[in-house]
Protein backbone atom coordinates (compact mmCIF):
# COMPACT_ATOMS: atom_id res chain seq x y z
CA UNK A 1 0.00 0.00 0.00
CA UNK A 2 2.76 2.41 0.82
CA UNK A 3 5.31 1.16 -1.68
CA UNK A 4 7.16 4.15 -3.07
CA UNK A 5 6.30 6.38 -0.12
CA UNK A 6 9.16 8.44 1.26
CA UNK A 7 9.73 9.48 4.84
CA UNK A 8 7.70 12.68 4.46
CA UNK A 9 4.82 10.71 2.91
CA UNK A 10 4.77 8.26 5.81
CA UNK A 11 4.91 11.09 8.32
CA UNK A 12 1.95 12.81 6.64
CA UNK A 13 0.02 9.53 6.54
CA UNK A 14 0.69 8.90 10.23
CA UNK A 15 -0.36 12.44 11.13
CA UNK A 16 -3.60 12.13 9.18
CA UNK A 17 -4.35 8.76 10.79
CA UNK A 18 -3.79 10.28 14.24
CA UNK A 19 -6.10 13.19 13.42
CA UNK A 20 -8.78 10.76 12.29
CA UNK A 21 -8.45 8.90 15.60
CA UNK A 22 -8.80 12.18 17.51
CA UNK A 23 -11.88 13.16 15.49
CA UNK A 24 -13.39 9.73 16.16
CA UNK A 25 -12.75 9.88 19.92
CA UNK A 26 -13.55 13.57 20.38
CA UNK A 27 -15.99 14.58 17.60
CA UNK A 28 -16.92 17.77 19.46
CA UNK A 29 -13.37 19.11 19.29
CA UNK A 30 -13.90 20.92 15.98
CA UNK A 31 -17.29 22.36 16.95
CA UNK A 32 -16.11 24.09 20.10
CA UNK A 33 -14.79 27.62 20.35
CA UNK A 34 -13.14 26.69 23.65
CA UNK A 35 -9.85 24.89 24.04
CA UNK A 36 -10.58 21.34 25.04
CA UNK A 37 -8.20 19.06 26.86
CA UNK A 38 -7.77 15.63 25.38
CA UNK A 39 -6.20 12.61 26.99
CA UNK A 40 -3.58 11.21 24.58
CA UNK A 41 -3.57 7.83 26.35
CA UNK A 42 -7.25 7.38 25.47
CA UNK A 43 -6.66 7.84 21.73
CA UNK A 44 -6.04 4.61 19.86
CA UNK A 45 -4.93 4.88 16.25
CA UNK A 46 -6.28 1.84 14.45
CA UNK A 47 -5.63 0.18 11.12
CA UNK A 48 -8.97 1.61 9.98
CA UNK A 49 -7.66 5.12 10.70
CA UNK A 50 -4.66 4.42 8.45
CA UNK A 51 -6.87 2.99 5.72
CA UNK A 52 -9.08 6.09 5.82
CA UNK A 53 -6.01 8.34 5.82
CA UNK A 54 -4.51 6.62 2.81
CA UNK A 55 -7.69 7.34 0.82
CA UNK A 56 -7.25 11.10 1.23
C-alpha positions in Angstrom: 0.0 0.0 0.0 2.8 2.4 0.8 5.3 1.2 -1.7 7.2 4.1 -3.1 6.3 6.4 -0.1 9.2 8.4 1.3 9.7 9.5 4.8 7.7 12.7 4.5 4.8 10.7 2.9 4.8 8.3 5.8 4.9 11.1 8.3 1.9 12.8 6.6 0.0 9.5 6.5 0.7 8.9 10.2 -0.4 12.4 11.1 -3.6 12.1 9.2 -4.4 8.8 10.8 -3.8 10.3 14.2 -6.1 13.2 13.4 -8.8 10.8 12.3 -8.4 8.9 15.6 -8.8 12.2 17.5 -11.9 13.2 15.5 -13.4 9.7 16.2 -12.7 9.9 19.9 -13.5 13.6 20.4 -16.0 14.6 17.6 -16.9 17.8 19.5 -13.4 19.1 19.3 -13.9 20.9 16.0 -17.3 22.4 16.9 -16.1 24.1 20.1 -14.8 27.6 20.4 -13.1 26.7 23.7 -9.8 24.9 24.0 -10.6 21.3 25.0 -8.2 19.1 26.9 -7.8 15.6 25.4 -6.2 12.6 27.0 -3.6 11.2 24.6 -3.6 7.8 26.4 -7.3 7.4 25.5 -6.7 7.8 21.7 -6.0 4.6 19.9 -4.9 4.9 16.2 -6.3 1.8 14.4 -5.6 0.2 11.1 -9.0 1.6 10.0 -7.7 5.1 10.7 -4.7 4.4 8.5 -6.9 3.0 5.7 -9.1 6.1 5.8 -6.0 8.3 5.8 -4.5 6.6 2.8 -7.7 7.3 0.8 -7.2 11.1 1.2 
